[in-house]
Amino acid sequence: MIGYRALKRAELPAQGVLGIYGFGASAHLTAQVALAGGARVHVMTRSREARALALELGCRSATGAYDDPPERLDSAILFAPVGDLVPAALRALDRGGTLAVAGIHLTDIPRLDYQRDLFQERTLRSVTANTRADAREFLDFAARNPLTVATTPYPLDEADRALADLAADRVRGAAVLLP
């Protein structure tokens, strides 16, 4: 639901162009919501496996985390907890575009250059919490539009390995602990 909320906060116009930075558990579901609404989705992420998943799900492109998307973005969502990606994502936005930062944690954002990063009415906003209405809307959407959920299962007693694999980009989609 954090991805659904982030998509709403990004104010993606109908049939707009969305950039997604980082492509894990929330992002791969969010991409499918945007695609179902007719968006063109471009993914920027460091994981080769995540890039492959993005293309399998129907995203238009999937490149490295700091690469420029092939077209200007109407909206972008930053799922990766990497503050250095904020200026890159802002620069990829078209005039009036919005970047929603969806992470609970984010490393420091480097100094922004107003002219290059924010000028032309680009908006930077955070995503703090989900609402019950968001949950209902997302679940209603999922009931009408089957989602492909990619998971990497781990036995419960290997939770430490799951966390290490998440940090090292060795998880396809969501890491799931099995009791």
Secondary structure, DSSP 8 states (H G I E B T S, - for coil): -HHHHHHHHTT--TT-EEEEES-SHHHHHHHHHHHHTT-EEEEE-S-HHHHHHHHHTT-SEEE-TTS--SS-EEEEEE-SS-TTHHHHHHHHEEEEEEEEE--S---------IIIIITTT-EEEE-----HHHHHHHHHHHHHS-----EEEEEGGGHHHHHHHHHTT--SSEEEEE-
